[in-house]
Amino acid sequence: MLSKDKLKELSKLKTKKGRNKQGKFIIEGLRLCEEAADSGWSIESVLFTRSFEQKTRGEQLLEKLKTSNSELIPVKSQILAKLSETVTAQGIACVVKTNKWPLRDMWKKEVKVIMALDGIRDPGNVGTLIRTADSFEANAMLLSDDTVELYNPKVVRSSMGSIFHLLVFDEVDLEKTILQLKKRKFKIFGTDVKEGRSLDKITPFGKICLLIGNEGEGLNRGLLELSDEIIHIPTSGKAESLNVAVAGGILLYEIKKKRMRDPTP
């Protein structure tokens, strides 16, 4: 049974302030909840409707969550709708504890490809870039302190579960971190709409970090100066620039393709 006080506390998770204070966020829908259940992230509680429980995949998911010490709470669909950020709730929501990894975790792992986001403000772009980085086997992502919050509901939804697969560090001082990466022999690739070497001319081998800048202004001057090489995607149409998430996908695809074709140049 969900008490009024509990519902009030959960409602606060719809705001960034509430998520930061409680160290939790809400995910909705079958697929996201399945991804979270398989990820090892801590799921504090599960809210579900009786109709969801009667579905085959719903029953299977709830059985799995029972074994993870999550509190299972049946609720009416109207209650779930009050916590939902989507137009049509899918009958399940999970309250997940946020993860805040220290940067030293990155040094402990065999991280070779990093994508860093500088001042990306659109949550859909950030979530899509997380999903794309996961798809093309980037090992980690860095989100600057002026990039949209990692646990923004639109970021989480548009990541399509990749937020649970990828090592993502948020609220990062990128300039200080890039200096640390350079000491560890990472090659830093900055990006620009028109300037720098063409994407097809780069040699993205060894340990690399790809910097992606703000939708309208691009990378800040400090990060451009720290870059070992500036690259751009050559285009031939009339559009002034590509969407930042599309550009990030093209860059990661080209990097992966070159690394696969010649892994030991």
C-alpha positions in Angstrom: 0.0 0.0 0.0 1.3 3.4 -1.0 0.8 6.0 1.8 0.0 9.6 1.1 3.4 10.6 2.6 5.2 8.1 0.4 3.4 9.4 -2.7 4.3 13.0 -1.8 8.0 12.1 -1.4 8.0 10.2 -4.7 6.3 13.2 -6.5 9.3 15.3 -5.5 11.5 13.0 -7.7 9.9 14.7 -10.7 12.2 17.7 -10.0 16.0 18.0 -10.2 16.1 19.3 -6.6 14.1 16.3 -5.3 16.3 13.8 -7.2 19.5 15.4 -5.8 18.2 15.5 -2.3 16.9 12.0 -2.2 19.6 10.4 -4.4 16.9 8.6 -6.5 15.1 8.9 -9.8 12.0 7.3 -11.4 12.0 5.2 -14.5 8.8 4.1 -16.3 7.8 1.4 -18.7 8.5 -2.3 -19.2 11.7 -2.0 -21.2 13.5 0.5 -19.0 12.6 -1.4 -15.9 13.8 -4.6 -17.4 17.1 -3.0 -18.3 17.5 -1.6 -14.8 16.6 -5.0 -13.3 19.4 -6.7 -15.3 22.0 -4.0 -14.7 22.8 -4.4 -11.0 21.7 -0.9 -10.1 19.8 -0.6 -6.8 16.0 -0.5 -7.3 14.4 0.7 -4.1 10.8 0.1 -4.9 8.5 -1.0 -7.8 5.1 0.5 -8.4 2.8 -1.6 -10.7 -0.8 -2.0 -11.6 -2.7 -5.3 -11.4 -3.2 -5.4 -15.2 0.6 -5.1 -15.7 1.1 -8.0 -13.3 -1.2 -10.2 -15.4 0.9 -9.9 -18.5 3.5 -12.5 -19.2 6.6 -10.2 -19.3 5.1 -8.2 -16.4 4.9 -11.3 -14.2 8.4 -12.4 -15.2 9.9 -8.9 -14.4 8.1 -8.7 -11.0 9.4 -12.2 -10.1 12.9 -11.1 -10.9 12.5 -7.9 -8.9 11.3 -9.9 -5.9 14.7 -11.5 -5.5 16.5 -8.1 -5.5 15.2 -6.8 -2.2 13.0 -4.2 -4.0 9.8 -3.3 -2.4 6.9 -4.2 -4.6 3.9 -1.9 -4.3 0.6 -2.5 -6.2 -1.1 0.8 -7.1 -4.1 2.0 -9.1 -3.3 3.4 -12.6 -4.4 6.8 -11.4 -1.7 6.9 -8.8 0.9 5.8 -11.3 -0.2 8.5 -13.7 0.5 11.2 -11.1 4.2 10.1 -11.0 4.4 9.6 -14.8 6.2 12.0 -17.2 4.7 10.3 -20.2 1.2 10.6 -21.7 0.4 6.9 -21.3 2.0 5.1 -18.4 2.8 1.4 -19.1 1.7 0.1 -15.7 5.1 0.0 -14.0 7.6 2.5 -12.5 10.8 1.8 -10.5 12.5 4.1 -8.0 16.2 3.7 -8.7 19.1 4.9 -6.6 21.4 7.3 -8.5 25.0 6.3 -9.0 27.8 8.8 -8.5 31.1 7.3 -9.7 34.4 8.9 -8.7 36.7 9.6 -11.6 39.2 7.2 -10.2 36.9 4.4 -11.3 37.8 5.3 -14.9 41.5 4.8 -14.3 40.9 1.4 -12.8 39.1 0.1 -16.0 40.4 -0.6 -19.4 38.9 2.6 -20.8 40.1 3.4 -24.3 37.3 5.4 -26.0 35.6 8.3 -24.1 33.0 10.8 -25.3 32.8 14.1 -23.4 29.8 16.4 -23.7 30.4 20.2 -23.2 27.3 22.2 -22.4 24.7 20.1 -24.1 21.4 21.5 -23.0 18.8 19.3 -24.8 18.0 16.2 -22.7 16.9 14.3 -25.8 20.4 14.9 -27.4 22.2 13.8 -24.2 20.1 10.6 -23.9 20.6 9.8 -27.6 24.3 10.3 -27.3 24.5 8.0 -24.4 22.6 5.4 -26.4 24.9 5.9 -29.4 28.0 5.7 -27.3 26.8 2.4 -25.9 26.0 1.1 -29.4 29.5 1.9 -30.7 31.3 0.5 -27.7 32.6 3.7 -26.1 33.8 2.8 -22.6 32.8 6.0 -20.8 31.1 9.3 -21.0 31.8 12.6 -19.3 29.1 15.2 -18.8 30.3 18.8 -18.1 28.8 20.6 -15.1 26.7 22.8 -17.5 25.3 19.8 -19.5 21.8 18.8 -18.7 21.4 16.6 -15.6 22.0 12.9 -16.2 18.9 11.8 -14.4 16.5 14.2 -16.2 13.5 12.0 -17.2 13.9 12.8 -20.9 17.6 11.9 -20.8 16.8 8.6 -19.1 14.0 7.7 -21.6 15.9 8.7 -24.7 18.9 6.6 -23.6 16.7 3.6 -24.0 18.4 1.8 -21.1 21.9 2.6 -22.1 22.3 4.7 -19.0 22.4 1.4 -17.1 25.2 0.0 -19.3 27.7 2.8 -19.7 30.1 4.4 -17.3 28.8 8.0 -17.2 30.4 10.7 -15.0 28.3 13.8 -14.6 29.0 17.3 -13.3 32.6 17.0 -14.5 35.1 19.8 -14.7 36.1 19.0 -18.3 39.2 21.1 -18.6 40.8 19.6 -15.4 39.8 16.1 -16.5 41.1 16.5 -20.0 44.5 17.5 -18.5 44.4 14.2 -16.5 43.5 12.2 -19.6 46.4 13.8 -21.5 48.8 12.7 -18.7 47.5 9.2 -19.2 48.3 9.3 -22.9 44.8 9.9 -24.2 44.6 11.7 -27.6 42.0 14.5 -27.4 39.8 15.1 -30.5 38.0 18.4 -30.4 35.1 19.0 -32.9 34.1 22.0 -34.9 31.3 22.6 -37.5 33.8 23.6 -40.3 37.3 23.9 -39.0 40.0 21.2 -38.6 40.8 17.9 -40.4 38.1 16.1 -42.2 36.7 13.1 -40.3 37.9 10.7 -43.0 41.5 11.8 -42.5 41.8 11.1 -38.8 43.7 8.1 -37.2 41.7 7.4 -34.0 43.9 4.7 -32.5 45.1 4.1 -28.9 43.3 5.8 -26.1 41.1 8.7 -27.3 38.6 11.2 -26.0 36.1 12.8 -28.3 34.8 16.2 -27.3 31.3 17.3 -28.4 30.2 20.9 -27.9 27.1 22.9 -27.2 24.3 22.7 -29.8 24.6 26.4 -30.8 28.1 27.5 -29.7 30.2 24.4 -30.1 33.2 23.6 -27.8 34.4 26.3 -25.5 37.7 28.0 -26.2 39.6 26.3 -23.4 38.7 22.8 -24.6 39.6 23.6 -28.2 43.0 24.7 -27.0 43.5 21.5 -25.0 42.6 19.3 -28.0 45.4 17.5 -29.8 43.5 17.7 -33.0 40.3 19.4 -34.3 38.1 17.5 -36.6 34.9 18.2 -38.5 32.4 16.2 -40.6 32.4 17.3 -44.2 28.9 18.0 -45.6 27.7 19.1 -49.0 24.1 20.1 -48.5 22.6 23.5 -47.7 22.1 22.8 -44.0 24.4 24.9 -41.9 25.2 22.1 -39.4 24.1 18.7 -38.2 22.1 18.0 -35.0 24.6 17.3 -32.3 23.3 13.8 -31.6 23.5 12.9 -35.3 27.0 14.3 -35.5 28.1 12.4 -32.5 26.7 9.2 -34.0 28.6 9.7 -37.3 31.9 10.4 -35.4 31.6 7.4 -33.2 30.7 5.1 -36.1 33.7 6.3 -38.1 36.0 5.9 -35.1 34.7 2.3 -34.5 35.0 1.4 -38.2 38.6 2.5 -38.4 39.6 0.9 -35.1 38.0 -2.4 -36.2 39.6 -2.3 -39.7 43.1 -1.7 -38.3 43.2 -2.4 -34.5 47.0 -2.4 -34.3 48.2 0.4 -36.7 
